[in-house]
Amino acid sequence: MKKVYLSLFALMLVITYSCESETMDKIKDVKSKVNTASTMVGNVSNMEKNAKNIESRMESLKELTPITSDEFKDWMPDDLGDLKRNSYKFNTVMGSTGELSYENEERSLDVSIMDGAGETGSAVYASQGMLGALYGNFESESDTKKEEIVDRNGVKSVETYYKDKNDSSIRITVDDRFVVNASGKNMTTDELYSYIERLKVSDLN
């Protein structure tokens, strides 16, 4: 009889433990879903906040005068450290936009700088800003490339590194006005960003 009682007690412990374990699993599952929902709500809230900030900045940019071709030419650097400028373009089709190309024997850099000032420029700036807001925090990696959002001195930079080619691309805004798109051959994203810093786009203000 004693053995029977012990067997029943052991069985009750197993059942109780199983129930508690199942209950804990359910609690953990609920907590996980609540945290996921909270994160989603937080992301939506941040997107709304970013959208309002972009809309406000767009209105301010409308009042500014876009840079001219002469201003762009007076500003553009002849070289960026070891890279020499080999060409440039300037147009006002979609806001004032300047394009520059630099190279040396080992690497090259192409960069486009769009001024967000004025009616047209501010609209393009807003569309770029909204796209960046939708990205949020993003990171993706494969055998051939890595894409991510990087914080560069408090500004979000959309960056791609092509591992098999050692090429990079970066999209970033400067001074809440200029949209910079740069691509570099035979350089990492950090190296590409260092060339963007050497451009001193802020001097166009």
BAMIVO-212634 format. One line per 8 residues: number of its first residue (from 1); their letters; for each residue y, x, z of N, C-alpha, C, O. Coordinates in pm, 1 decimal, decimal comma. Example, Ala and Ser with C-alpha at 12.3 -4.5 7.8 and 13.67 -1.06 7.14 Angstrom:
2
1> AS> -569,0:1319,0:780,0:-450,0:1230,0:780,0:-330,0:1320,0:780,0:-331,9:1423,6:846,5; -225,0:1285,0:708,0:-106,0:1367,0:714,0:3,0:1290,0:787,0:113,8:1340,9:803,9 $
This chain:
205
1> MKKVYLSL> -121,0:83,3:0,0:0,0:0,0:0,0:126,0:86,7:0,0:225,0:56,2:-66,5; 118,9:196,6:77,2:234,3:286,2:84,6:267,2:342,5:-53,6:383,5:356,4:-91,4; 159,5:374,7:-128,5:178,5:428,6:-263,3:243,5:326,0:-354,9:324,1:360,7:-441,3; 208,3:200,8:-335,6:265,2:92,2:-416,8:413,2:81,0:-390,0:492,4:67,7:-483,3; 452,5:86,3:-261,1:594,6:77,4:-224,2:674,3:194,2:-282,5:785,6:178,3:-332,5; 612,3:312,2:-273,8:680,9:429,8:-328,3:699,6:417,1:-478,9:803,8:454,0:-533,0; 598,0:364,6:-545,7:605,9:345,9:-691,8:713,6:245,4:-727,6:789,6:266,1:-822,2; 720,5:135,7:-651,7:822,5:33,5:-676,9:961,6:88,8:-650,9:1055,2:58,5:-724,8 $
9> FALMLVIT> 976,2:170,0:-545,9:1106,4:228,9:-512,5:1153,3:322,9:-623,3:1269,9:324,1:-662,8; 1056,0:402,0:-671,7:1088,6:495,1:-781,1:1130,7:419,9:-906,2:1224,0:460,4:-975,6; 1060,4:308,6:-935,1:1092,7:227,5:-1051,9:1232,0:167,8:-1039,4:1307,0:162,7:-1136,9; 1266,7:122,2:-918,5:1400,1:65,8:-894,8:1508,2:171,8:-914,8:1614,7:142,7:-969,4; 1480,8:294,9:-870,5:1577,2:403,7:-890,6:1601,0:431,0:-1038,4:1714,0:451,3:-1082,8; 1490,0:430,7:-1113,9:1500,9:455,4:-1258,9:1582,7:347,0:-1326,1:1670,4:375,3:-1407,8; 1552,3:218,4:-1289,9:1624,9:104,9:-1348,8:1771,3:110,4:-1312,1:1858,9:89,9:-1396,2; 1797,6:139,1:-1182,0:1937,4:146,6:-1134,9:2012,7:257,4:-1206,5:2126,2:238,4:-1250,1 $
17> YSCESETM> 1947,4:375,8:-1218,6:2011,0:488,9:-1284,7:2039,0:457,5:-1431,5:2144,5:490,5:-1485,7; 1939,2:391,7:-1494,5:1954,7:356,0:-1636,0:2071,3:260,5:-1653,9:2150,7:274,7:-1746,9; 2081,4:163,1:-1564,1:2191,1:65,9:-1572,8:2325,5:133,2:-1551,5:2422,4:106,8:-1622,7; 2329,4:223,0:-1449,1:2454,5:293,4:-1421,7:2492,8:382,7:-1539,2:2609,7:391,8:-1576,7; 2391,4:448,9:-1597,0:2416,6:536,7:-1711,0:2469,3:457,6:-1829,9:2562,6:499,7:-1898,3; 2407,0:340,6:-1853,3:2450,6:255,3:-1963,8:2591,4:204,4:-1938,8:2673,7:197,9:-2030,2; 2618,1:168,6:-1814,1:2752,0:119,4:-1778,4:2856,0:229,8:-1798,4:2963,9:205,0:-1852,2; 2822,8:352,6:-1754,4:2915,6:464,7:-1769,3:2942,3:493,4:-1916,9:3054,4:524,9:-1956,8 $
25> DKIKDVKS> 2834,3:481,6:-1998,1:2851,6:503,4:-2142,4:2946,3:400,1:-2201,7:3030,0:431,9:-2286,2; 2932,0:276,2:-2156,4:3019,0:169,4:-2205,6:3163,3:193,3:-2162,1:3256,9:172,6:-2239,3; 3179,6:237,1:-2037,6:3314,3:265,5:-1986,6:3378,9:378,4:-2066,4:3496,2:371,0:-2103,1; 3299,9:484,0:-2092,9:3351,6:596,1:-2171,0:3390,0:550,9:-2312,0:3491,3:593,8:-2367,3; 3306,6:463,2:-2368,9:3333,5:412,7:-2504,2:3462,8:332,8:-2507,7:3542,8:346,2:-2600,2; 3482,6:249,0:-2405,3:3605,2:168,7:-2397,3:3726,8:259,2:-2380,8:3829,8:239,8:-2445,4; 3712,7:359,4:-2292,1:3823,8:452,7:-2270,9:3860,2:525,1:-2399,7:3977,6:544,4:-2431,0; 3755,8:565,1:-2474,6:3778,7:635,3:-2601,2:3854,3:547,4:-2699,5:3946,8:593,0:-2766,8 $
33> KVNTASTM> 3813,5:419,0:-2707,4:3878,4:325,9:-2799,3:4022,3:299,4:-2756,7:4111,1:286,7:-2841,0; 4045,5:291,0:-2625,2:4181,1:268,8:-2573,8:4269,3:388,4:-2607,1:4384,0:372,0:-2648,8; 4214,9:509,8:-2588,4:4291,6:630,4:-2619,0:4324,4:639,2:-2767,3:4435,0:677,2:-2805,5; 4225,1:602,9:-2851,7:4247,4:603,5:-2996,7:4356,0:503,8:-3035,6:4442,9:533,2:-3117,7; 4349,3:384,8:-2975,0:4449,5:281,6:-3003,5:4587,2:327,2:-2957,6:4686,9:304,9:-3026,4; 4592,3:391,7:-2839,9:4720,3:440,4:-2787,8:4779,5:546,3:-2878,8:4900,2:550,4:-2902,4; 4689,9:633,9:-2930,6:4735,3:738,3:-3022,6:4791,4:677,5:-3150,1:4894,5:721,9:-3200,7; 4723,0:575,3:-3202,1:4769,0:508,1:-3323,8:4903,9:442,5:-3302,0:4992,5:451,2:-3387,0 $
41> VGNVSNME> 4919,5:375,8:-3185,9:5047,1:311,5:-3153,3:5156,0:416,4:-3141,3:5268,6:396,7:-3186,9; 5120,1:530,2:-3078,2:5217,4:638,5:-3063,9:5259,0:693,8:-3197,5:5376,7:723,2:-3218,6; 5162,5:708,9:-3290,6:5193,1:760,3:-3423,9:5285,0:665,7:-3500,0:5378,3:709,4:-3567,4; 5257,8:534,6:-3488,9:5342,6:434,6:-3554,6:5483,0:440,0:-3497,7:5581,7:432,6:-3570,8; 5490,6:453,2:-3364,4:5620,7:461,0:-3298,5:5698,4:583,3:-3346,0:5818,6:575,1:-3371,1; 5628,9:697,8:-3358,4:5694,4:819,8:-3406,2:5739,1:805,4:-3550,3:5845,6:854,6:-3587,9; 5657,2:737,4:-3632,4:5693,6:715,7:-3771,7:5818,4:630,4:-3782,2:5905,6:657,5:-3864,7; 5827,9:526,5:-3698,5:5945,5:439,6:-3699,0:6069,1:517,9:-3656,5:6177,1:501,7:-3713,2 $
49> KNAKNIES> 6051,3:602,3:-3556,5:6161,9:684,4:-3508,1:6208,3:781,1:-3616,8:6328,0:796,4:-3641,0; 6110,3:846,9:-3682,8:6144,6:940,2:-3790,0:6213,2:869,0:-3905,8:6307,5:921,8:-3964,7; 6165,7:749,0:-3938,3:6224,1:671,6:-4047,6:6370,7:637,9:-4017,4:6456,2:645,7:-4105,6; 6398,5:600,7:-3893,1:6535,9:568,7:-3854,0:6624,6:692,8:-3861,5:6739,5:685,7:-3905,1; 6569,5:806,7:-3818,3:6646,5:931,3:-3823,8:6676,8:970,5:-3968,0:6787,3:1014,6:-3999,6; 6576,9:953,8:-4055,5:6595,0:987,7:-4196,8:6697,2:895,6:-4261,5:6780,5:939,9:-4340,6; 6690,7:766,1:-4227,4:6785,6:669,6:-4282,5:6927,4:703,3:-4239,2:7021,2:695,9:-4318,6; 6942,2:740,8:-4111,0:7073,5:778,4:-4059,2:7125,4:904,0:-4128,1:7242,9:911,8:-4164,0 $
57> RMESLKEL> 7036,9:1002,9:-4146,6:7076,2:1127,3:-4212,2:7111,1:1101,8:-4358,1:7202,7:1164,3:-4411,6; 7039,8:1011,3:-4422,8:7065,2:976,3:-4562,2:7207,5:923,5:-4578,5:7277,2:960,1:-4673,2; 7250,1:838,4:-4487,0:7385,7:783,4:-4492,8:7490,2:893,8:-4478,3:7594,7:890,0:-4543,1; 7461,2:992,4:-4392,6:7554,7:1104,1:-4374,2:7561,2:1192,2:-4498,4:7668,3:1238,4:-4537,7; 7445,5:1214,6:-4559,6:7439,5:1299,9:-4678,8:7513,0:1238,6:-4797,0:7567,5:1310,2:-4881,0; 7514,5:1105,7:-4803,4:7584,7:1038,1:-4913,4:7732,0:1077,1:-4918,3:7793,0:1078,7:-5025,2; 7788,4:1108,3:-4802,4:7931,3:1139,8:-4794,0:7962,6:1284,6:-4831,5:8079,0:1321,2:-4847,7; 7857,7:1367,3:-4845,3:7879,8:1508,7:-4876,1:7882,7:1533,4:-5026,6:7823,1:1458,4:-5104,0 $
65> TPITSDEF> 7951,9:1638,2:-5066,9:7960,3:1674,6:-5208,3:7848,0:1772,5:-5242,6:7834,5:1876,0:-5177,3; 7767,2:1740,9:-5344,3:7657,2:1830,5:-5382,9:7709,3:1965,2:-5430,4:7822,1:1975,1:-5478,7; 7627,7:2068,3:-5416,8:7666,5:2200,6:-5464,0:7677,9:2200,2:-5616,4:7611,5:2122,3:-5684,7; 7762,0:2287,2:-5667,6:7780,9:2299,1:-5812,0:7701,0:2418,4:-5865,3:7648,0:2499,2:-5789,1; 7694,1:2426,7:-5997,7:7624,2:2537,6:-6061,1:7689,1:2670,7:-6024,3:7619,7:2768,9:-5997,7; 7822,7:2673,6:-6022,7:7894,1:2797,1:-5988,7:7866,1:2838,2:-5844,1:7847,7:2956,5:-5815,3; 7862,9:2741,3:-5754,4:7834,2:2772,2:-5614,2:7692,8:2826,9:-5598,6:7668,6:2919,1:-5520,7; 7600,6:2769,0:-5673,5:7462,4:2815,0:-5667,7:7451,1:2958,3:-5719,5:7383,8:3041,6:-5658,8 $
73> KDWMPDDL> 7517,2:2986,5:-5831,6:7510,5:3120,1:-5890,1:7577,1:3224,5:-5801,0:7529,9:3337,8:-5791,7; 7687,6:3186,1:-5735,2:7754,5:3278,8:-5643,8:7666,5:3310,4:-5522,0:7674,4:3418,8:-5464,1; 7583,4:3214,0:-5485,4:7499,2:3230,3:-5366,1:7368,5:3303,5:-5394,1:7326,0:3385,0:-5312,2; 7303,9:3277,3:-5506,5:7165,2:3321,2:-5526,1:7150,3:3472,7:-5515,2:7223,5:3547,7:-5579,9; 7054,6:3517,7:-5432,7:7032,0:3661,5:-5411,4:6971,2:3728,9:-5534,5:6891,9:3668,2:-5606,4; 7008,5:3853,3:-5557,9:6950,8:3929,5:-5668,7:6809,1:3973,4:-5636,1:6725,6:3988,8:-5725,2; 6782,9:3993,3:-5507,0:6649,0:4034,3:-5465,9:6617,1:3980,1:-5328,1:6706,0:3944,7:-5250,7; 6487,6:3974,5:-5299,4:6437,6:3933,2:-5167,6:6346,1:4044,5:-5118,6:6224,1:4037,9:-5133,3 $
81> GDLKRNSY> 6406,8:4145,7:-5060,7:6328,0:4260,7:-5018,5:6270,0:4331,6:-5138,6:6344,0:4389,5:-5218,2; 6137,6:4327,9:-5153,2:6071,4:4398,8:-5262,7:6059,9:4316,2:-5389,8:6004,6:4363,5:-5489,1; 6111,4:4193,3:-5388,7:6105,7:4107,7:-5507,4:6242,4:4101,8:-5577,0:6345,9:4088,8:-5511,6; 6241,0:4111,4:-5708,7:6364,6:4106,2:-5787,3:6372,1:3974,2:-5863,0:6271,4:3925,8:-5914,6; 6492,5:3915,9:-5869,7:6508,4:3790,2:-5943,4:6497,2:3815,7:-6092,8:6558,7:3908,3:-6145,7; 6417,3:3731,7:-6161,3:6403,7:3747,9:-6306,6:6453,3:3626,4:-6384,7:6467,3:3634,1:-6506,7; 6480,5:3513,2:-6316,4:6533,9:3396,3:-6386,5:6589,7:3294,2:-6287,4:6560,6:3299,2:-6167,9; 6669,6:3202,5:-6338,9:6719,6:3091,7:-6257,0:6752,8:2973,2:-6347,5:6778,3:2990,2:-6466,7 $
89> KFNTVMGS> 6752,3:2853,2:-6289,6:6792,6:2731,2:-6358,5:6872,3:2645,3:-6261,0:6857,9:2656,8:-6139,2; 6956,5:2559,2:-6317,0:7030,2:2464,9:-6232,9:7049,5:2335,9:-6311,2:7088,9:2339,4:-6427,8; 7021,8:2221,3:-6247,7:7042,6:2093,1:-6314,6:7085,1:1987,5:-6213,0:7072,0:2006,7:-6092,1; 7135,7:1876,7:-6263,9:7181,3:1767,2:-6178,2:7112,4:1635,5:-6215,8:7169,0:1528,0:-6196,3; 6991,8:1644,0:-6269,1:6917,3:1524,8:-6311,4:6879,7:1438,5:-6191,4:6904,6:1317,9:-6191,0; 6819,8:1500,1:-6089,5:6781,1:1430,2:-5966,2:6849,6:1498,0:-5848,7:6784,3:1558,5:-5763,7; 6981,4:1487,4:-5844,9:7057,6:1562,0:-5745,5:7074,7:1704,5:-5794,3:7014,4:1743,7:-5894,2; 7155,6:1781,7:-5725,4:7176,4:1921,1:-5764,5:7055,4:2003,6:-5723,5:7022,2:2013,3:-5605,4 $
97> TGELSYEN> 6989,9:2063,0:-5823,3:6868,1:2138,8:-5796,6:6873,1:2273,9:-5865,8:6899,0:2283,5:-5985,8; 6847,8:2377,8:-5787,8:6843,1:2512,4:-5842,8:6701,8:2568,1:-5834,3:6629,8:2544,2:-5737,3; 6663,2:2642,7:-5937,1:6530,4:2703,9:-5939,5:6544,8:2854,3:-5958,1:6624,9:2901,7:-6038,7; 6464,7:2928,3:-5881,2:6470,4:3074,3:-5886,0:6331,0:3132,3:-5897,5:6235,0:3077,0:-5843,9; 6320,2:3245,1:-5968,4:6192,8:3316,0:-5979,3:6214,8:3462,3:-5944,1:6311,0:3524,5:-5988,8; 6124,5:3516,0:-5863,6:6130,5:3655,8:-5822,8:5992,4:3718,0:-5843,4:5891,1:3648,1:-5839,7; 5989,0:3848,4:-5864,8:5859,5:3914,1:-5881,0:5870,0:4065,1:-5864,0:5978,5:4123,0:-5868,9; 5755,2:4126,2:-5844,1:5739,6:4270,4:-5856,4:5605,3:4294,2:-5924,4:5549,5:4200,9:-5982,2 $
105> EERSLDVS> 5553,4:4411,4:-5919,6:5429,0:4441,6:-5992,2:5307,1:4374,5:-5928,7:5204,5:4358,1:-5994,6; 5317,4:4335,7:-5802,2:5201,0:4283,8:-5731,3:5205,9:4134,3:-5701,9:5101,1:4070,5:-5692,3; 5324,9:4077,2:-5687,5:5335,2:3937,7:-5647,0:5457,6:3871,0:-5708,7:5548,4:3937,1:-5759,0; 5457,2:3736,6:-5703,3:5570,8:3662,7:-5758,9:5600,8:3540,0:-5673,5:5515,2:3491,9:-5599,2; 5722,8:3490,8:-5685,2:5769,3:3377,0:-5606,5:5852,1:3284,2:-5694,3:5942,6:3328,6:-5765,0; 5820,2:3154,2:-5689,4:5899,8:3051,1:-5755,7:5948,9:2954,6:-5648,4:5871,1:2908,2:-5565,0; 6077,9:2925,2:-5651,2:6133,1:2837,4:-5548,4:6231,4:2737,7:-5608,8:6313,4:2772,5:-5693,8; 6221,5:2614,4:-5563,6:6312,7:2507,7:-5605,1:6389,3:2460,4:-5481,5:6330,3:2435,8:-5376,3 $
113> IMDGAGET> 6522,2:2448,1:-5495,9:6606,0:2405,4:-5384,6:6685,2:2282,8:-5427,2:6774,5:2291,9:-5511,4; 6652,5:2168,7:-5369,1:6719,8:2043,9:-5402,9:6820,9:2008,7:-5293,5:6787,1:2002,6:-5175,3; 6946,1:1985,5:-5335,7:7052,3:1949,8:-5241,6:7046,1:1799,9:-5213,6:7052,4:1718,8:-5306,1; 7033,9:1763,2:-5086,4:7026,7:1621,7:-5049,4:7160,8:1551,9:-5041,4:7167,4:1435,2:-5003,1; 7267,8:1621,2:-5076,9:7401,3:1561,5:-5069,8:7426,3:1465,6:-5186,2:7367,0:1480,3:-5293,0; 7515,8:1365,7:-5164,9:7550,8:1270,8:-5269,4:7454,1:1153,4:-5275,7:7353,7:1150,4:-5204,5; 7485,2:1057,0:-5361,3:7404,2:935,4:-5373,2:7260,8:965,6:-5417,8:7164,7:924,5:-5352,8; 7248,0:1037,8:-5529,3:7115,0:1066,9:-5582,7:7038,3:1162,9:-5493,6:6921,3:1139,9:-5462,8 $
121> GSAVYASQ> 7103,9:1270,1:-5452,3:7038,5:1370,1:-5368,9:6988,3:1313,5:-5237,9:6879,7:1349,0:-5192,2; 7067,2:1224,9:-5176,2:7028,1:1167,9:-5046,9:6904,5:1079,4:-5061,1:6821,8:1072,4:-4970,2; 6892,3:1011,4:-5176,1:6775,4:926,3:-5200,0:6649,6:1011,7:-5215,2:6544,0:977,6:-5161,9; 6661,4:1123,3:-5288,6:6547,7:1213,3:-5306,4:6510,7:1276,4:-5171,8:6393,0:1288,9:-5138,2; 6612,7:1315,6:-5096,0:6589,6:1374,0:-4963,2:6514,0:1275,7:-4874,2:6420,7:1314,0:-4803,7; 6555,0:1147,8:-4878,0:6490,9:1045,7:-4795,0:6344,6:1027,5:-4833,7:6258,8:1013,2:-4746,6; 6315,3:1027,9:-4964,2:6177,0:1010,0:-5008,6:6089,9:1126,6:-4963,5:5974,9:1107,1:-4924,0; 6144,8:1248,1:-4969,3:6071,9:1365,6:-4922,8:6051,0:1358,7:-4771,6:5944,5:1393,5:-4720,6 $
129> GMLGALYG> 6154,8:1313,2:-4700,9:6146,2:1303,2:-4555,7:6044,6:1200,4:-4511,8:5969,7:1223,4:-4416,9; 6041,1:1085,7:-4580,9:5945,1:980,2:-4548,6:5802,4:1028,8:-4571,0:5712,0:996,9:-4493,8; 5783,3:1106,7:-4678,1:5651,0:1159,4:-4707,9:5606,5:1254,1:-4596,7:5490,9:1252,1:-4554,7; 5699,6:1336,7:-4549,7:5668,3:1428,0:-4440,6:5636,2:1354,0:-4312,5:5549,5:1396,1:-4236,0; 5707,0:1241,9:-4288,5:5683,1:1162,3:-4167,4:5544,5:1099,3:-4171,6:5478,8:1086,9:-4068,3; 5499,9:1059,7:-4290,4:5367,4:1000,0:-4303,9:5256,3:1101,5:-4275,8:5148,8:1065,9:-4227,4; 5284,5:1229,5:-4307,4:5183,7:1332,3:-4283,1:5151,3:1345,3:-4134,9:5035,2:1361,3:-4097,2; 5255,3:1338,2:-4050,4:5233,3:1357,3:-3906,8:5176,2:1496,1:-3883,4:5222,8:1593,6:-3942,4 $
137> NFESESDT> 5075,8:1505,2:-3797,9:5006,0:1631,1:-3776,4:4879,6:1629,8:-3861,7:4793,0:1543,7:-3845,9; 4871,0:1725,7:-3951,1:4761,2:1724,3:-4048,6:4704,2:1863,7:-4066,4:4777,9:1962,2:-4068,9; 4572,5:1871,2:-4078,8:4507,7:1999,1:-4106,8:4376,1:1973,4:-4178,9:4296,8:1888,9:-4137,5; 4354,2:2046,7:-4286,1:4231,0:2032,6:-4364,1:4193,1:2170,0:-4417,9:4279,2:2245,9:-4462,3; 4063,3:2201,8:-4413,7:4020,5:2333,8:-4459,1:3885,8:2326,2:-4530,0:3795,3:2253,9:-4488,1; 3875,1:2402,1:-4637,7:3749,6:2413,8:-4712,0:3724,8:2561,5:-4739,3:3795,9:2647,5:-4687,3; 3624,6:2590,7:-4820,5:3594,3:2730,6:-4852,9:3703,1:2795,0:-4937,7:3719,9:2917,0:-4936,0; 3776,9:2712,8:-5011,8:3875,1:2768,0:-5106,2:4020,6:2752,7:-5064,3:4106,2:2828,1:-5110,7 $
145> KKEEIVDR> 4050,7:2654,6:-4975,7:4191,0:2638,9:-4937,9:4208,0:2577,2:-4799,4:4116,4:2516,4:-4744,1; 4327,4:2595,0:-4746,2:4362,6:2537,6:-4616,8:4498,2:2468,6:-4629,9:4593,8:2527,5:-4680,3; 4505,8:2343,7:-4584,4:4629,7:2266,9:-4587,0:4663,5:2225,7:-4444,6:4575,3:2185,2:-4368,8; 4790,4:2235,7:-4408,1:4829,1:2200,2:-4272,1:4979,4:2179,3:-4259,9:5058,5:2221,5:-4344,3; 5014,9:2111,8:-4150,4:5155,0:2097,9:-4113,6:5184,1:2203,6:-4007,9:5117,8:2208,0:-3904,2; 5282,0:2287,8:-4033,6:5314,7:2396,9:-3942,2:5455,9:2378,7:-3888,8:5546,7:2341,8:-3963,4; 5474,4:2404,3:-3760,4:5607,9:2399,6:-3700,9:5674,4:2534,3:-3722,6:5632,4:2635,9:-3667,3; 5778,4:2533,4:-3803,6:5854,4:2655,0:-3831,2:5992,5:2642,4:-3766,8:6083,3:2582,3:-3824,1 $
153> NGVKSVET> 6006,8:2698,6:-3649,5:6134,0:2693,0:-3576,8:6183,2:2550,1:-3558,5:6301,3:2520,5:-3576,5; 6089,0:2461,3:-3521,8:6125,8:2322,9:-3494,1:6130,2:2233,1:-3615,2:6164,6:2115,5:-3603,2; 6096,1:2285,4:-3732,3:6096,5:2206,4:-3855,6:5955,0:2201,7:-3911,6:5887,2:2304,3:-3917,9; 5909,1:2080,9:-3952,9:5775,8:2068,4:-4009,9:5770,8:2126,5:-4150,6:5853,9:2095,8:-4236,0; 5671,0:2211,0:-4171,7:5650,8:2274,1:-4301,2:5513,1:2234,3:-4353,9:5412,2:2255,4:-4286,7; 5509,1:2176,6:-4474,7:5382,6:2137,9:-4536,7:5332,0:2258,0:-4616,2:5394,6:2298,6:-4714,0; 5218,6:2314,8:-4574,3:5174,6:2442,2:-4629,8:5030,9:2437,9:-4682,3:4943,7:2372,8:-4624,8; 5009,3:2508,3:-4791,6:4875,5:2520,4:-4850,3:4847,7:2666,4:-4882,1:4929,9:2735,8:-4941,9 $
161> YYKDKNDS> 4729,9:2711,3:-4840,6:4687,8:2848,8:-4871,8:4558,9:2844,8:-4952,1:4459,0:2788,5:-4907,5; 4561,5:2905,1:-5071,7:4444,6:2910,8:-5158,3:4371,1:3042,5:-5132,0:4411,7:3148,7:-5179,1; 4263,7:3032,7:-5056,8:4192,5:3151,6:-5009,5:4137,4:3237,4:-5122,5:4146,0:3360,1:-5118,1; 4081,1:3172,6:-5223,6:4016,2:3247,4:-5330,9:4115,1:3323,5:-5419,2:4078,1:3419,4:-5486,9; 4241,9:3279,6:-5417,9:4343,0:3344,5:-5501,9:4446,4:3422,2:-5421,4:4520,2:3503,7:-5476,8; 4451,9:3397,1:-5290,2:4556,3:3452,1:-5203,6:4694,5:3406,7:-5250,6:4790,2:3484,0:-5253,2; 4701,6:3277,0:-5288,1:4827,3:3213,9:-5327,5:4867,7:3110,8:-5221,5:4783,4:3060,1:-5147,5; 4997,1:3080,7:-5215,4:5045,4:2987,7:-5114,3:5153,9:2896,2:-5168,7:5219,9:2927,5:-5267,9 $
169> SIRITVDD> 5171,2:2782,4:-5101,9:5282,7:2693,5:-5133,5:5336,1:2633,9:-5004,0:5261,6:2611,1:-4908,8; 5468,0:2608,9:-5002,5:5535,6:2555,0:-4884,1:5641,4:2455,1:-4926,6:5715,8:2478,7:-5021,8; 5647,8:2341,4:-4854,3:5759,3:2248,7:-4869,8:5823,6:2230,7:-4732,9:5756,1:2198,2:-4635,3; 5954,2:2252,0:-4726,8:6024,3:2244,9:-4598,9:6169,9:2207,1:-4623,3:6224,8:2235,6:-4729,7; 6232,0:2143,3:-4525,3:6374,7:2110,6:-4536,2:6454,6:2211,2:-4454,0:6408,0:2260,2:-4351,1; 6574,5:2241,0:-4500,5:6662,6:2336,0:-4432,9:6793,3:2265,8:-4398,5:6855,3:2202,8:-4484,1; 6834,2:2277,0:-4273,3:6960,1:2217,7:-4225,6:6967,1:2067,1:-4247,6:7075,9:2012,2:-4264,7; 6852,3:1999,7:-4247,5:6849,2:1854,4:-4269,8:6924,4:1815,7:-4396,5:6987,2:1710,0:-4403,3 $
177> RFVVNASG> 6917,0:1902,7:-4496,5:6989,5:1876,3:-4621,8:6914,5:1925,7:-4745,2:6898,4:1850,4:-4841,2; 6869,3:2048,0:-4744,5:6807,0:2107,7:-4862,5:6654,6:2098,9:-4855,4:6593,1:2139,4:-4756,7; 6595,0:2045,1:-4961,9:6449,0:2037,7:-4971,5:6401,8:2159,0:-5051,0:6434,3:2173,9:-5168,8; 6325,8:2244,0:-4986,1:6280,1:2368,6:-5047,9:6131,0:2359,6:-5080,2:6048,7:2332,8:-4992,6; 6097,9:2382,3:-5206,4:5958,5:2388,9:-5250,4:5934,6:2529,0:-5305,4:5999,1:2569,9:-5401,8; 5842,4:2602,1:-5244,6:5818,0:2740,0:-5286,6:5669,2:2764,3:-5308,4:5584,6:2708,7:-5238,5; 5639,4:2847,9:-5406,1:5500,9:2888,5:-5430,8:5499,0:3038,7:-5453,8:5585,2:3093,6:-5522,4; 5399,8:3104,1:-5395,5:5390,5:3249,1:-5407,3:5252,0:3293,9:-5448,7:5151,4:3242,4:-5399,8 $
185> KNMTTDEL> 5247,7:3388,4:-5537,3:5120,0:3446,1:-5581,1:5094,2:3577,1:-5508,6:5183,3:3660,7:-5493,8; 4969,9:3593,2:-5463,4:4926,6:3711,3:-5390,3:5003,5:3727,0:-5258,8:5053,2:3835,0:-5226,8; 5012,1:3617,5:-5183,7:5076,1:3623,0:-5051,7:5027,9:3507,8:-4964,6:4993,9:3400,6:-5014,5; 5025,6:3531,3:-4834,5:4987,0:3428,3:-4738,8:5104,3:3333,9:-4715,3:5215,0:3359,4:-4762,7; 5080,8:3225,6:-4642,8:5189,2:3132,0:-4613,2:5294,6:3197,4:-4523,9:5413,8:3170,7:-4539,6; 5252,5:3281,8:-4431,5:5349,7:3350,5:-4345,7:5437,8:3443,7:-4428,3:5558,4:3452,3:-4405,4; 5377,4:3513,2:-4524,0:5454,7:3602,0:-4610,8:5550,5:3521,2:-4697,7:5665,7:3560,1:-4717,2; 5501,8:3408,1:-4749,8:5586,5:3322,4:-4831,8:5704,4:3270,6:-4750,7:5817,5:3268,8:-4799,3 $
193> YSYIERLK> 5678,4:3228,5:-4627,5:5786,4:3177,7:-4543,1:5889,7:3286,8:-4512,7:6009,1:3258,6:-4502,2; 5843,6:3410,3:-4498,7:5938,6:3519,8:-4472,0:6034,6:3538,6:-4589,0:6150,5:3574,9:-4568,8; 5986,9:3513,9:-4712,7:6075,5:3522,6:-4829,2:6175,0:3405,7:-4829,4:6291,3:3422,2:-4866,1; 6127,6:3287,6:-4788,1:6218,0:3172,5:-4779,2:6329,6:3201,5:-4679,6:6445,2:3166,4:-4703,2; 6294,8:3265,5:-4568,4:6396,9:3302,0:-4469,1:6497,9:3399,7:-4528,1:6617,4:3390,8:-4499,7; 6449,3:3494,2:-4611,1:6540,4:3591,8:-4672,4:6638,1:3526,0:-4769,6:6745,6:3580,1:-4795,6; 6601,5:3410,4:-4823,1:6692,1:3339,2:-4914,8:6820,2:3295,8:-4845,9:6926,1:3290,1:-4908,5; 6810,9:3264,9:-4715,8:6926,8:3217,7:-4638,7:6990,2:3095,0:-4705,8:7108,5:3093,3:-4739,8 $
201> VSDLN> 6906,2:2993,5:-4722,9:6949,9:2868,7:-4788,3:7065,8:2804,7:-4713,7:7147,2:2734,6:-4773,9; 7074,2:2828,5:-4581,7:7181,7:2771,2:-4500,1:7319,7:2812,3:-4551,8:7417,5:2740,5:-4531,1; 7327,9:2926,4:-4618,2:7457,9:2974,0:-4669,4:7510,7:2886,4:-4781,8:7627,0:2899,7:-4819,9; 7428,1:2796,7:-4836,2:7473,2:2705,7:-4941,3:7560,6:2593,7:-4884,7:7632,5:2527,3:-4959,4; 7554,7:2572,6:-4753,5:7636,7:2467,4:-4689,7:7784,7:2495,6:-4707,7:7868,4:2418,4:-4660,9 $
